[in-house]
Amino acid sequence: MKRRRFSLLALAVALLLTAGCGMDALRSALSERIEMIGSPRLHAFSSMYEVDRPALGLSPLPRRGSVKIVQRFGRDAKQAGYDALLRFGGPREKDLQFALVDGRYQWIGEIETHWGPRTFPVPGGRRREEITISYHAPPAAGVPEGLTIFYRGQDPAIPADANLSPAAVRPVLQVWDSLRAAHRWDD
């Protein structure tokens, strides 16, 4: 059975590389989706439980659902600024980034996107409003160090393209959560 699994993996990697898909396709082939609760696969990322999320303006980790583990290697990891990523889906998307330090994955940053109830026009269609909260201990590729919070949308009560504070967005996120629960919208 192990030999067959290895043969199938080797065949998949060879097909991806010869099809011209490159490292992105290979990285996708090396990612996996697991159920979060009680998964021994998440023990390697235990540093994520040491983060004081409320103090950083971040929401708690989901207790249920699935998580996608994406590992990066070599130049790809250096360019991205992390070695592994945990991606949680749902109405509040959450990406946790880790660096491999002395054989252990250390939490180095997090990005979460909260989707709002309204949409607004953009070239080629419509886009749902969003608040993106990110925190990075070291600066990551294209992301500054520390806490940043941005709103994208057309609500005049929320300043767009400004670094907002957790106190400024907390009431908005509470309203969005209430609306999501009442109307069951979910994108």
ZALUM-735632 format. One line per 4 residues: their letters; for each residue x, y, z of N, C-alpha, C, CB. Coordinates in Angstrom, 3 decimals, always signed. Last residue first. Glycine has a CB too. Example, Ala and Ser with C-alpha at 12.3 -4.5 7.8 and 13.67 -1.06 7.14 Angstrom:
sa = +12.850 -2.250 +7.080 +13.670 -1.060 +7.140 +12.900 +0.030 +7.870 +14.084 -0.598 +5.725  +13.190 -5.690 +7.800 +12.300 -4.500 +7.800 +13.200 -3.300 +7.800 +11.308 -4.473 +9.046
***
This chain:
ddwr = -20.564 +34.439 +2.439 -19.722 +34.359 +1.229 -18.296 +34.146 +1.602 -19.847 +35.618 +0.379  -23.650 +34.311 +3.689 -22.331 +33.728 +3.929 -21.591 +33.621 +2.618 -22.442 +32.343 +4.606  -26.533 +35.106 +5.508 -25.705 +35.317 +4.330 -24.310 +34.853 +4.654 -25.711 +36.801 +3.881  -28.459 +34.808 +7.532 -27.738 +33.630 +7.047 -26.997 +33.877 +5.734 -28.701 +32.485 +6.869
haar = -29.711 +36.763 +8.875 -30.063 +36.585 +7.466 -29.377 +35.408 +6.807 -29.737 +37.819 +6.710  -28.758 +36.534 +11.513 -30.178 +36.758 +11.264 -30.573 +36.428 +9.829 -30.537 +38.195 +11.575  -25.998 +36.153 +11.234 -26.786 +35.167 +11.969 -28.272 +35.292 +11.644 -26.563 +35.325 +13.473  -25.328 +38.472 +9.830 -25.047 +37.157 +9.235 -25.896 +36.091 +9.913 -23.540 +36.803 +9.356
lsdw = -26.023 +40.435 +11.684 -26.719 +40.370 +10.397 -26.528 +39.006 +9.737 -26.219 +41.480 +9.461  -24.147 +39.844 +13.695 -25.586 +39.770 +13.975 -26.385 +39.638 +12.683 -26.048 +41.014 +14.757  -21.742 +40.364 +12.318 -22.005 +39.021 +12.844 -23.494 +38.822 +13.132 -21.186 +38.777 +14.122  -22.085 +43.112 +11.806 -21.995 +42.171 +10.686 -22.288 +40.748 +11.154 -20.601 +42.238 +10.032
vqlv = -22.035 +44.087 +14.452 -23.238 +44.268 +13.622 -23.228 +43.270 +12.476 -23.324 +45.719 +13.072  -19.395 +43.373 +15.116 -20.508 +42.824 +15.888 -21.815 +42.943 +15.111 -20.628 +43.538 +17.242  -17.959 +44.938 +13.301 -17.895 +43.477 +13.187 -19.026 +42.809 +13.975 -16.533 +42.964 +13.685  -18.565 +47.463 +14.345 -18.964 +47.125 +12.975 -18.982 +45.611 +12.807 -18.004 +47.777 +11.939
prva = -17.349 +47.401 +16.889 -18.810 +47.506 +16.771 -19.321 +47.136 +15.373 -19.252 +48.920 +17.112  -14.530 +47.045 +16.033 -15.229 +46.036 +16.843 -16.754 +46.173 +16.747 -14.793 +46.146 +18.307  -13.354 +49.221 +14.789 -14.004 +48.201 +13.952 -14.799 +47.173 +14.753 -12.967 +47.485 +13.126  -12.364 +50.853 +16.846 -13.202 +51.441 +15.798 -13.948 +50.379 +14.998 -12.352 +52.284 +14.862
apsl = -10.767 +49.171 +18.373 -11.960 +49.761 +18.993 -12.898 +50.338 +17.940 -11.561 +50.855 +19.992  -8.649 +48.638 +16.597 -9.573 +47.562 +16.965 -10.867 +48.116 +17.567 -8.902 +46.605 +17.957  -8.402 +51.347 +14.179 -8.069 +50.736 +15.469 -9.036 +49.584 +15.739 -8.126 +51.790 +16.624  -7.200 +51.535 +10.752 -8.190 +51.702 +11.803 -7.735 +51.036 +13.090 -9.531 +51.135 +11.365
nada = -5.597 +53.176 +8.379 -5.307 +52.142 +9.359 -6.203 +52.391 +10.567 -3.789 +52.135 +9.760  -7.614 +53.711 +5.505 -6.968 +54.259 +6.698 -6.693 +53.100 +7.639 -7.857 +55.359 +7.392  -9.245 +52.985 +3.360 -7.819 +53.244 +3.128 -7.142 +53.957 +4.287 -7.647 +54.060 +1.880  -12.261 +54.464 +4.631 -11.558 +53.505 +3.767 -10.101 +53.941 +3.634 -12.239 +53.403 +2.356
piap = -13.990 +54.880 +7.609 -12.966 +55.424 +6.719 -12.258 +54.326 +5.925 -11.946 +56.220 +7.523  -17.374 +54.405 +7.748 -16.107 +53.716 +8.006 -15.053 +54.289 +7.068 -16.248 +52.164 +7.815  -19.561 +55.771 +6.904 -19.275 +55.817 +8.335 -17.948 +55.165 +8.694 -20.384 +55.148 +9.098  -19.933 +55.225 +4.226 -19.306 +56.502 +4.573 -18.964 +56.622 +6.063 -20.219 +57.635 +4.176
dqgr = -19.186 +52.263 +2.729 -19.906 +52.777 +3.890 -19.232 +54.078 +4.323 -19.929 +51.727 +5.063  -17.992 +50.923 +0.623 -18.517 +52.259 +0.385 -19.373 +52.783 +1.531 -19.316 +52.266 -0.876  -14.824 +49.202 +0.985 -16.257 +49.268 +0.750 -16.693 +50.706 +0.577 -17.026 +48.612 +1.894  -12.546 +47.999 +3.117 -12.773 +48.192 +1.684 -14.277 +48.120 +1.454 -12.004 +47.115 +0.816
yfit = -10.500 +48.864 +5.845 -11.854 +48.632 +5.352 -11.860 +48.870 +3.853 -12.890 +49.553 +6.070  -7.819 +47.520 +7.811 -8.323 +48.308 +6.684 -9.737 +47.893 +6.331 -7.410 +48.155 +5.464  -5.337 +47.456 +10.159 -6.754 +47.169 +9.958 -7.269 +48.107 +8.877 -7.572 +47.331 +11.289  -2.359 +46.073 +11.464 -2.990 +46.937 +10.455 -4.431 +46.476 +10.270 -2.206 +46.899 +9.087
lgep = +0.246 +45.692 +13.795 -1.181 +45.578 +13.524 -1.615 +46.562 +12.445 -1.984 +45.809 +14.799  +3.554 +44.630 +12.704 +2.577 +45.115 +13.664 +1.153 +44.942 +13.174 +2.833 +46.560 +13.973  +5.068 +45.433 +9.564 +5.152 +44.834 +10.896 +4.090 +45.446 +11.804 +6.567 +45.031 +11.502  +3.254 +45.268 +6.399 +4.095 +45.891 +7.413 +4.074 +45.142 +8.743 +3.658 +47.313 +7.630
vgaa = +3.569 +43.220 +3.593 +2.755 +43.500 +4.774 +3.650 +44.111 +5.846 +2.054 +42.203 +5.303  +5.171 +42.355 +1.499 +4.140 +43.341 +1.215 +3.258 +43.706 +2.397 +3.291 +42.848 +0.127  +6.078 +39.656 +3.253 +6.074 +40.138 +1.872 +4.888 +41.076 +1.645 +6.022 +38.952 +0.878  +6.245 +40.931 +6.644 +6.130 +39.858 +5.653 +6.076 +40.488 +4.266 +4.863 +38.968 +5.915
ppah = +8.091 +41.983 +9.490 +7.372 +42.338 +8.257 +7.363 +41.158 +7.299 +8.014 +43.574 +7.578  +7.483 +39.900 +12.379 +8.414 +40.542 +11.450 +7.620 +40.974 +10.225 +9.597 +39.578 +11.053  +4.664 +39.784 +13.265 +5.774 +40.071 +14.169 +6.953 +40.626 +13.368 +6.193 +38.795 +14.953  +1.687 +41.080 +12.041 +2.912 +40.356 +11.700 +4.022 +40.771 +12.650 +3.325 +40.620 +10.228
ysit = -1.725 +41.053 +11.586 -0.654 +41.297 +12.552 +0.531 +40.451 +12.139 -1.104 +40.967 +14.020  -4.656 +42.437 +10.131 -3.437 +41.623 +10.049 -2.463 +42.036 +11.136 -2.776 +41.756 +8.660  -7.893 +42.478 +8.991 -7.057 +42.714 +10.171 -5.827 +41.828 +10.027 -7.837 +42.411 +11.520  -10.147 +43.901 +6.844 -9.002 +42.997 +6.927 -8.139 +43.424 +8.102 -8.178 +42.995 +5.599
ieer = -13.459 +43.976 +6.037 -12.476 +44.529 +6.970 -11.381 +43.485 +7.085 -13.115 +44.879 +8.390  -15.383 +44.541 +3.072 -14.573 +43.712 +3.962 -13.753 +44.563 +4.904 -13.660 +42.801 +3.160  -18.077 +44.144 +0.698 -17.249 +44.963 +1.586 -16.510 +44.050 +2.561 -18.118 +46.010 +2.358  -17.891 +42.274 -2.326 -18.435 +42.398 -0.971 -17.491 +43.266 -0.127 -18.631 +40.985 -0.313
rrgg = -18.241 +43.576 -5.590 -17.369 +43.035 -4.551 -18.039 +43.247 -3.201 -15.957 +43.706 -4.587  -19.168 +43.090 -9.012 -19.423 +43.625 -7.677 -18.506 +42.909 -6.683 -20.931 +43.453 -7.276  -17.676 +43.796 -12.183 -18.703 +43.163 -11.353 -18.930 +43.876 -10.040 -18.335 +41.741 -11.082  -15.740 +45.111 -13.685 -15.988 +43.696 -13.962 -17.020 +43.044 -13.059 -14.720 +42.947 -13.850
pvpf = -14.741 +47.363 -11.281 -14.626 +46.990 -12.697 -14.815 +45.482 -12.861 -13.248 +47.426 -13.269  -17.318 +47.279 -8.776 -15.904 +47.354 -9.141 -15.821 +47.021 -10.625 -15.010 +46.370 -8.268  -19.899 +48.285 -6.536 -19.423 +48.010 -7.898 -17.911 +48.186 -8.018 -20.129 +48.926 -8.898  -20.449 +46.417 -3.489 -20.258 +47.678 -4.200 -19.670 +47.369 -5.572 -19.332 +48.652 -3.397
trpg = -22.521 +44.943 -0.948 -21.600 +44.857 -2.073 -21.488 +46.238 -2.712 -22.074 +43.792 -3.114  -22.863 +44.220 +2.581 -23.135 +44.992 +1.368 -22.102 +44.702 +0.284 -23.156 +46.489 +1.684  -22.043 +42.750 +4.820 -23.300 +42.406 +4.162 -23.527 +43.105 +2.823 -24.428 +42.727 +5.069  -18.491 +41.756 +4.872 -19.673 +42.507 +5.280 -20.898 +42.165 +4.463 -19.406 +43.974 +5.182
whte = -16.088 +39.515 +6.033 -16.906 +39.932 +4.901 -18.169 +40.590 +5.411 -17.245 +38.736 +3.990  -12.945 +39.807 +7.313 -14.345 +39.766 +7.714 -15.156 +40.318 +6.553 -14.600 +40.581 +9.039  -9.967 +38.145 +7.305 -10.851 +38.975 +6.498 -12.275 +38.734 +6.945 -10.685 +38.677 +4.985  -6.808 +38.113 +8.873 -8.191 +37.655 +8.837 -9.032 +38.666 +8.082 -8.745 +37.438 +10.264
iegi = -3.587 +36.951 +9.216 -4.443 +37.851 +8.446 -5.845 +37.280 +8.494 -3.940 +38.018 +6.963  -0.671 +36.779 +11.180 -2.032 +36.324 +10.934 -2.771 +37.390 +10.139 -2.769 +36.013 +12.264  +2.609 +35.534 +12.165 +1.627 +36.506 +11.712 +0.299 +35.880 +11.375 +2.144 +37.239 +10.525  +4.221 +33.641 +13.229 +4.838 +34.941 +12.944 +3.821 +35.971 +12.463 +5.932 +34.780 +11.901
wqyr = +4.664 +30.795 +15.187 +3.673 +31.740 +14.660 +4.352 +33.084 +14.442 +2.451 +31.883 +15.629  +7.004 +28.356 +14.298 +6.705 +29.480 +15.178 +5.723 +30.418 +14.481 +8.003 +30.235 +15.575  +7.631 +24.989 +14.145 +6.911 +26.081 +13.493 +6.535 +27.133 +14.529 +5.646 +25.554 +12.765  +10.928 +23.749 +14.682 +9.553 +23.968 +15.163 +8.923 +25.107 +14.390 +9.532 +24.272 +16.687
gdvl = +13.573 +23.627 +13.875 +12.751 +22.444 +13.686 +11.318 +22.574 +14.176 +13.383 +21.310 +14.364  +14.491 +26.270 +14.343 +15.037 +25.136 +15.107 +14.122 +23.909 +15.062 +15.267 +25.549 +16.559  +11.684 +27.423 +12.824 +12.805 +27.867 +13.656 +13.250 +26.685 +14.527 +12.402 +29.112 +14.546  +9.793 +28.264 +10.198 +10.431 +27.086 +10.768 +11.695 +27.538 +11.491 +10.755 +26.022 +9.665
afql = +7.031 +30.407 +10.649 +8.417 +30.242 +10.209 +8.972 +29.005 +10.899 +9.287 +31.517 +10.533  +3.640 +30.794 +9.595 +4.631 +30.225 +10.499 +5.998 +30.191 +9.836 +4.217 +28.818 +10.937  +0.464 +32.406 +9.591 +1.752 +32.159 +8.964 +2.771 +31.728 +10.009 +2.240 +33.409 +8.221  -2.929 +31.896 +9.067 -1.874 +31.980 +10.062 -0.562 +31.595 +9.390 -2.175 +31.061 +11.292
dker = -5.801 +33.369 +7.870 -4.545 +32.752 +7.454 -3.515 +32.973 +8.550 -4.049 +33.333 +6.091  -9.245 +33.239 +7.710 -8.113 +33.448 +8.601 -6.920 +32.676 +8.077 -8.452 +33.020 +10.045  -12.464 +34.570 +7.081 -11.282 +33.853 +6.588 -10.088 +34.218 +7.447 -11.003 +34.183 +5.093  -15.387 +34.253 +8.224 -14.224 +35.009 +8.682 -13.001 +34.217 +8.244 -14.243 +35.243 +10.254
pggf = -17.087 +32.457 +7.146 -17.430 +33.875 +7.003 -16.311 +34.792 +7.473 -18.695 +34.183 +7.776  -14.644 +30.045 +5.884 -15.860 +30.456 +6.565 -16.130 +31.937 +6.394 -15.777 +30.117 +8.030  -11.359 +28.633 +6.560 -12.389 +29.254 +5.729 -13.569 +29.704 +6.565 -12.856 +28.291 +4.650  -7.990 +28.917 +7.385 -9.318 +28.600 +7.897 -10.334 +29.331 +7.024 -9.466 +29.003 +9.413
rlla = -4.865 +27.818 +6.684 -5.960 +28.625 +6.117 -7.294 +28.079 +6.616 -5.914 +28.619 +4.550  -1.607 +28.107 +7.688 -2.856 +27.429 +8.002 -3.969 +28.341 +7.514 -2.990 +27.108 +9.547  +1.524 +27.776 +6.183 +0.329 +28.603 +6.327 -0.831 +27.694 +6.700 +0.021 +29.401 +5.016  +5.099 +27.910 +6.403 +3.829 +27.176 +6.407 +2.687 +28.147 +6.680 +3.845 +26.033 +7.468
dyga = +7.132 +29.737 +6.078 +7.366 +28.353 +5.670 +6.083 +27.528 +5.615 +8.344 +27.700 +6.614  +7.247 +33.131 +4.786 +6.839 +32.117 +5.761 +7.073 +30.733 +5.172 +5.347 +32.296 +6.166  +7.829 +34.851 +2.737 +8.069 +35.317 +4.097 +7.606 +34.356 +5.173 +7.401 +36.619 +4.297  +7.807 +34.389 +0.034 +6.520 +34.575 +0.706 +6.685 +35.122 +2.115 +5.761 +33.265 +0.754
qkad = +10.563 +34.055 -0.449 +9.832 +35.123 -1.128 +8.502 +35.422 -0.426 +9.580 +34.744 -2.594  +11.089 +31.794 +1.117 +11.794 +33.050 +1.385 +11.045 +34.230 +0.772 +13.233 +32.992 +0.836  +9.474 +29.887 -0.121 +9.232 +30.256 +1.278 +9.886 +31.596 +1.609 +9.762 +29.162 +2.224  +10.710 +29.831 -2.649 +9.287 +30.129 -2.542 +8.947 +30.581 -1.118 +8.443 +28.896 -2.935
rgfr = +13.280 +28.948 -2.116 +13.058 +30.328 -2.568 +11.612 +30.754 -2.429 +13.490 +30.482 -4.008  +12.263 +26.442 +0.206 +13.323 +27.139 -0.520 +13.019 +28.589 -0.851 +13.611 +26.419 -1.771  +8.696 +25.909 +0.396 +10.070 +25.442 +0.514 +11.009 +26.369 -0.252 +10.198 +23.998 -0.001  +5.626 +25.740 +2.257 +6.469 +26.340 +1.212 +7.914 +25.936 +1.479 +6.320 +27.909 +1.178
qvik = +2.503 +24.187 +2.831 +3.916 +24.318 +3.169 +4.679 +24.875 +1.978 +4.507 +22.962 +3.606  -0.655 +24.581 +4.117 +0.154 +24.792 +2.919 +1.598 +24.979 +3.374 -0.355 +26.033 +2.081  -3.553 +23.165 +5.253 -2.143 +23.363 +5.585 -1.369 +23.479 +4.278 -1.587 +22.189 +6.474  -6.765 +24.201 +5.981 -5.860 +23.776 +4.915 -4.440 +24.121 +5.353 -6.221 +24.461 +3.537
vsgr = -9.253 +22.974 +8.128 -8.142 +23.897 +7.925 -7.268 +23.318 +6.819 -7.320 +24.123 +9.254  -12.711 +22.838 +8.985 -11.496 +22.298 +8.393 -10.474 +23.400 +8.220 -11.793 +21.627 +7.048  -14.502 +22.858 +12.130 -14.323 +23.102 +10.710 -13.035 +22.501 +10.210 -14.349 +24.578 +10.420  -14.219 +24.537 +15.305 -14.676 +23.457 +14.424 -14.400 +23.844 +12.979 -16.192 +23.159 +14.634
rplp = -13.150 +26.742 +16.479 -13.061 +25.475 +17.215 -13.414 +24.290 +16.329 -13.981 +25.502 +18.434  -11.095 +29.360 +15.178 -12.309 +28.542 +15.117 -12.098 +27.237 +15.867 -12.707 +28.260 +13.652  -9.449 +31.639 +17.398 -9.369 +30.573 +16.398 -10.684 +29.823 +16.362 -8.198 +29.605 +16.701  -10.795 +34.988 +17.919 -10.322 +33.667 +18.355 -10.218 +32.689 +17.186 -11.258 +33.096 +19.424
slgl = -9.535 +37.907 +16.110 -10.609 +37.068 +16.644 -10.035 +35.718 +17.085 -11.735 +36.865 +15.583  -7.262 +40.546 +17.059 -7.639 +39.396 +16.232 -8.747 +38.594 +16.910 -6.413 +38.494 +15.963  -6.061 +42.515 +18.533 -7.193 +42.900 +17.700 -7.695 +41.781 +16.807 -6.821 +44.068 +16.860  -4.179 +41.706 +20.299 -3.689 +42.107 +18.977 -4.821 +42.532 +18.041 -2.907 +40.965 +18.347
aprd = -5.658 +40.921 +22.450 -4.727 +42.038 +22.646 -4.198 +42.563 +21.317 -3.559 +41.607 +23.535  -6.987 +38.675 +21.349 -7.733 +39.902 +21.666 -6.819 +41.119 +21.851 -8.558 +39.692 +22.928  -4.703 +36.807 +21.038 -5.418 +37.402 +19.907 -6.210 +38.653 +20.267 -6.345 +36.391 +19.317  -1.948 +35.996 +22.137 -3.034 +36.718 +22.800 -3.800 +37.495 +21.730 -2.486 +37.682 +23.925
veym = -0.716 +32.815 +21.282 -0.937 +34.193 +20.846 -2.127 +34.788 +21.599 -1.177 +34.254 +19.312  -0.447 +30.153 +21.717 +0.230 +31.037 +22.667 -0.021 +32.513 +22.374 +1.718 +30.764 +22.655  -1.459 +28.710 +19.660 -2.285 +28.783 +20.858 -1.682 +29.714 +21.913 -2.475 +27.391 +21.440  +0.519 +28.648 +17.777 -0.649 +29.488 +17.481 -1.541 +29.648 +18.707 -1.459 +28.890 +16.321
ssfa = +2.321 +26.745 +18.542 +2.626 +28.131 +18.924 +1.454 +29.064 +18.636 +3.874 +28.623 +18.184  +1.579 +24.334 +17.382 +1.041 +24.659 +18.709 +1.346 +26.084 +19.148 +1.589 +23.699 +19.731  +1.966 +23.034 +14.987 +1.686 +24.473 +14.946 +1.167 +24.975 +16.298 +0.661 +24.786 +13.838  +2.161 +20.358 +15.401 +3.374 +21.047 +14.927 +3.214 +22.559 +14.955 +3.720 +20.596 +13.509
hlrp = -0.463 +19.663 +15.931 +0.487 +19.756 +17.050 +1.761 +20.492 +16.643 +0.839 +18.355 +17.566  -2.032 +19.217 +13.739 -1.903 +20.602 +14.198 -0.935 +20.759 +15.369 -3.256 +21.135 +14.594  -2.135 +16.493 +13.394 -1.371 +17.271 +12.405 -1.155 +18.708 +12.867 -2.092 +17.266 +11.052  -3.939 +15.476 +15.195 -2.529 +15.454 +15.582 -1.647 +16.250 +14.620 -2.039 +14.023 +15.656
sgim = -6.931 +17.143 +15.755 -6.036 +16.608 +14.736 -4.589 +16.629 +15.221 -6.172 +17.406 +13.433  -8.985 +18.105 +17.396 -8.236 +16.934 +17.798 -7.259 +16.386 +16.776 -9.166 +15.889 +18.151  -10.586 +19.805 +14.878 -10.720 +19.319 +16.245 -9.902 +18.047 +16.453 -12.191 +19.063 +16.578  -10.193 +20.190 +12.030 -9.409 +20.858 +13.044 -9.436 +20.184 +14.417 -9.882 +22.243 +13.175
eire = -9.610 +18.069 +9.332 -10.570 +18.534 +10.315 -9.789 +19.040 +11.517 -11.574 +17.406 +10.718  -7.576 +19.249 +6.574 -7.858 +18.343 +7.685 -8.980 +18.917 +8.537 -6.589 +18.105 +8.542  -6.049 +19.290 +3.480 -7.168 +19.811 +4.254 -7.500 +18.777 +5.323 -8.415 +20.119 +3.341  -2.786 +20.136 +2.286 -3.773 +19.162 +2.704 -4.855 +19.843 +3.517 -3.122 +18.036 +3.508
slas = -0.327 +20.586 -0.276 -1.190 +21.095 +0.782 -2.212 +20.013 +1.127 -1.898 +22.424 +0.350  +1.001 +19.620 -2.407 +1.589 +19.338 -1.103 +0.759 +19.916 +0.038 +2.998 +19.887 -1.041  -0.410 +20.598 -4.526 -0.383 +19.146 -4.360 +0.152 +18.770 -2.987 +0.469 +18.494 -5.455  +0.200 +23.268 -4.225 -1.173 +22.833 -4.008 -1.234 +21.329 -3.794 -2.055 +23.236 -5.189
rlad = +2.893 +23.143 -4.925 +2.547 +23.543 -3.577 +1.114 +23.111 -3.256 +2.710 +25.065 -3.407  +2.592 +22.449 -7.625 +3.251 +21.515 -6.730 +2.904 +21.840 -5.280 +4.772 +21.547 -6.942  +1.397 +24.759 -8.587 +0.651 +23.505 -8.647 +1.265 +22.479 -7.703 +0.622 +22.959 -10.086  +3.511 +26.530 -8.090 +2.189 +26.772 -7.517 +1.368 +25.495 -7.498 +1.453 +27.859 -8.301
mgcg = +5.733 +25.534 -9.551 +5.714 +25.415 -8.106 +4.333 +25.660 -7.499 +6.699 +26.372 -7.515  +4.361 +24.250 -12.699 +5.361 +24.842 -11.830 +5.100 +24.660 -10.348 +5.466 +26.274 -12.122  +2.936 +23.478 -14.909 +2.205 +24.131 -13.833 +3.150 +24.753 -12.812 +1.282 +23.139 -13.150  +3.847 +22.020 -17.015 +4.177 +23.444 -16.986 +3.474 +24.193 -15.877 +3.837 +24.074 -18.295
atll = +3.555 +19.369 -17.005 +2.439 +20.116 -17.602 +2.704 +21.613 -17.573 +1.128 +19.803 -16.868  +5.672 +18.479 -15.550 +5.782 +18.406 -17.003 +4.660 +19.149 -17.699 +5.791 +16.968 -17.452  +4.709 +18.947 -12.938 +5.908 +19.637 -13.407 +6.019 +19.614 -14.927 +7.145 +19.009 -12.792  +2.446 +17.272 -12.831 +2.328 +18.710 -12.579 +3.518 +19.470 -13.139 +2.197 +18.979 -11.084
lava = +3.584 +14.749 -13.343 +2.587 +15.317 -14.253 +2.451 +16.821 -14.062 +1.233 +14.644 -14.044  +5.263 +14.474 -11.086 +5.826 +14.477 -12.436 +4.851 +15.089 -13.432 +6.193 +13.056 -12.866  +3.348 +14.474 -9.037 +4.371 +15.519 -9.082 +4.962 +15.613 -10.481 +5.483 +15.244 -8.048  +1.919 +12.114 -9.717 +1.232 +13.417 -9.663 +2.231 +14.554 -9.759 +0.408 +13.549 -8.367
lall = +3.939 +10.166 -9.468 +3.295 +10.387 -10.760 +2.610 +11.756 -10.791 +2.273 +9.269 -11.051  +4.449 +10.354 -6.734 +5.521 +10.637 -7.692 +4.943 +10.922 -9.075 +6.512 +9.456 -7.761  +1.935 +9.533 -5.754 +2.443 +10.873 -5.450 +3.534 +11.261 -6.443 +2.986 +10.936 -4.003  +1.857 +6.888 -6.735 +0.835 +7.855 -7.149 +1.293 +9.286 -6.895 -0.481 +7.589 -6.411
sfrr = +4.080 +5.810 -5.378 +4.052 +5.829 -6.841 +3.037 +6.835 -7.358 +3.733 +4.439 -7.388  +3.247 +6.031 -2.720 +4.425 +6.754 -3.165 +4.438 +6.877 -4.686 +5.696 +6.057 -2.674  +1.052 +4.279 -2.809 +0.834 +5.681 -2.463 +2.012 +6.527 -2.931 +0.627 +5.842 -0.943  +2.381 +1.852 -3.394 +1.408 +2.388 -4.354 +1.170 +3.868 -4.097 +0.076 +1.613 -4.275
rkm = +3.907 +1.562 -1.077 +4.588 +1.679 -2.365 +3.644 +2.280 -3.417 +5.107 +0.295 -2.831  +1.940 +1.257 +0.843 +2.820 +2.423 +0.896 +3.505 +2.649 -0.441 +3.865 +2.255 +1.998  +0.822 -1.193 +0.000 +0.000 +0.000 +0.000 +0.867 +1.258 +0.000 -0.936 -0.003 +1.205
***
